[in-house]
Amino acid sequence: MKKPGQDHIIRSETELRKLYKQPGKNAIEKELDFLDQHCKRFIAHSPFICIATSSPDGFGDNSPKGDAPGFVRVLDDRTIAIPDRRGNNRLDSLGNVLKNPQVGLIFFIPGVNETLRVNGKAELSIEPELLQGSAVNNKLPTSMLIVHVEEAYLQCPKALVRSSIWEVAADFDRKSFPSLTKMISDQMGVELSKDQLTQMEAEYEKKIEDTLY
């Protein structure tokens, strides 16, 4: 793909703003610095969120987190707690939080086109009561991400309406897409026979099942 010409790169907020209208009154005034009843209800019904973090030098990361609806707990009007369960142990997001606590969250509810955005400062906790409150099958999360809310607002549905994400999800044939094992082996330059791939895929599915919590 041809790189964009340097004459057409936007380099300042002034240049950027010339391309767009000023935001409407509601877009500005809807922003809260706490969680009201609607935000709390949205969080209680959300089984999936994305957490955006960045390192001190500005390298960004975005991590998905999911569990049964209500897995993100509202501790009070300005504080939420997110359990960190078993994963790949890269610790990209959590490592970033230790150095740069600013985080951005987006909450999703399947079938709902609106989303909830929450921004704030985060810290990590291993307080026993917090961990116990997020136990599943008597298994505790390794740590809790505590987010102190600075901004909270509901996002209009245009992006999800354009994508038809919930309708597309129901129609998509997962078997038409390579397995994660196949894609990663290709990316690593590892050639696998059909039998090896089948075995590794079965082992991976079993591992997911055994290490979900």
Buried (B, 14 or more C-beta within 10 A) or exposed (E): EEEEEEEEEEEEEEEEEEEEEEEEEEEEEEEBEEBEEEBBBBBBBBBBBBBBBBEEEEEEBEBEBEBEBEBBBBBEBBBBBBBBBEBEEEBBBBBBBEEBBBBBBBBBBEEBBBBBBBBBBBEBBEEEEBBEBBEBEEEBBBBBBBBBBBEBBBBEEEEBEEEEBBEEEEEEEEEEEEBEBBEEBEEEEEEBEEEEBEEBBEEBEEEEEEEEB
